[in-house]
Amino acid sequence: MPVKIFFCYAHEDEALLSQLKAHLKPLQRSGLISFWYDRDISAGTEWEREILDQLNTAQIILLLISPHFMSSEYCYGIELKRAMERKKRGEVQVIPIILEYVYWQIEPLSELQALPTDAKPIKGSGWHNENEALLDVTNGVRFVVEEIVTKKSHCSAKQTPLNMIKQISRPKASTTVTVFPYEPVIRFQENDFELLTLIERMEQDWKRQNSHEKKITALANYVNWMMDALSETYHTKNANLRSDTLELLLSLNDLSYFGNYAFNIIKRNHITIENFSALCYEVLRTKKANDFLKEASTIFPCILSCIFNFINIHIVPLLERQENQEIWEMTIKQFSFLESDGSLKF
């Protein structure tokens, strides 16, 4: 079944919506997506009920952000509110698409990961032309679609909880390009990435950490190590990861919050260690310390597993993947502050 996309937009932006639909058309033809917007309402249909029915069944909701959208009571006050209610329940992915320069960084929109890259407006000066920006949006939408499809297939197959990624074959690029993390431009070979060496390095470093504060910081460092190694591997093949890859992984896997703290300390695929250490130092000296440690014991293994999963699927040869998966699942259990009964280790 195709992933169902709902367009939430102001009618003044319909021309740009048509352009976006044209860019998404190949995904529709391939059976990956179907999309709906209010012009698809049949004559005689009660329009408001039909819109809400479609909004309530969509798997992805694209918010076409512009001054017209922000000033629309229906878009902002009704459709956006309903979309965020469903997102909080884990029923839908909500993605702002920034059409024009406008102040949109307020709640609840500020909680969402926007497209195009770095939230540069499609009609802004950050692109050579609108088609370049719309292609970037299309790649981003495909990223989310394939994440949804992959999760569905793995739930039905009852595989491991790690988010396995569908393999995509693409021709080798002749020039440097920027890619989404689950859509590599070229195929890597075994000698391009020493995954087991990286795992061993983390295990050895973990044994040297002698306090909860140091262990949390170490886990943040491991995220950076894995992203560095991944970026370097792409660089040697004349390809680059997007600078917001880590943010996208967190957003799409509902890992953007560390307890009550937003993961707003990420810059260019890195957790800012100094700021994170300062946060740890402050919180671990309060009554919230135990809850903070338990959250860390859950969140960081999930983040590391998301990155590992991409590496294992796209870079490691097929015959090596199962062994690496088994090694990783044993390794990740070490990075915990919890006993089997859920109490903290001391």
C-alpha positions, 0 to 999 in steps of 0.5 A: 500500500502506498504511503498516504500524504496530505497537503495542508496549505493556503490556497494562495500557495496553490501554484507552488503546491502544483510544482511540488506535486510534479516533483513528487509524481515519480514517487506516486507512479512507483507506488510509494505514495499517494497524495490528497489535497482539498481540490480532490473533493468530489462535487456534493461531498461535505468538504469539511468532513472530507478534509478531516477524514483525509487528515485523520488517515494520512501517514505524512502531513506536509505543511506548506509554510508561508505568510498565507499559511501562518495567517490562515485560521483554518490551516493554523488553527484547525489542520495544524492542531489536529496534525500535532495531536496525531503526531503526539500519539505516534500516528503520523509524520508532520513535516513543514515545507518552508515556501517563503520567508516568514517567522514560523519558529514558534510552537508547535512548528518549532518542534518539527524538522523542516524541509528543505535542508536547513529550512531554507525557503523554496522561494529564497536566495539559498537556491539556484532556482525553485526546482533545486529546492523542490528536489531537495524536498522530494528527497526528504519526503522519500526519506520519510516514506521509506522509513515508514515502509521499512518500519511496517515491513519489519513489524510484520516480519517481527524482526529486531527493534532496530530500524532496518533500512531498505537497500537502494541501488543507485549509480555511482556519482561522477561529482560530489553530491549531498545525500540523505543518509538512507539513500547513498549515491554509491555502494561501499565495499568492506574495506571502506568501513571498519565497523567492528573496530569502531565497536571495539573502540567504544567498548574499551573506552566504556570500561574506563568511565568511572562515573555516571556523568562520564558515562553519559558524556561518553555515549554522546561522544560515541554518537559523534565518533560514528557520525565522523566515521560515516562522514569520512567514508562518504567523503572518500567516495566523493559523496557527502552526508547532509549536515542535518542527518543526525537531526533527521534521524532523531526526529523520524525516530521520535528521539528529539527529546531527552526527558524534558530536554529538547536535543537542541545541542546538535550542530552539523551531525554532532552533539555539542559535547561542552554544552551537553556536559554542562547540562549533565553537570547541572541536572545530576546535582538535582533531584532529577538525577535518577530520572535523567540517568534512566532516560539516558540509558534508553535514549542513547542506545536508540540513537547509536542503534539508528546510526549503526543500522544505517552503516550495517545495511548500506556499507557492510557487505551482505554476508557480514551484516548478521554477524555485526548485528549480533555483536552490536546487540550484545555491545549495546546492552553494556551501555546501560545504567540500569539493572535488570529490575530497572533500578540504577547501577552504582 
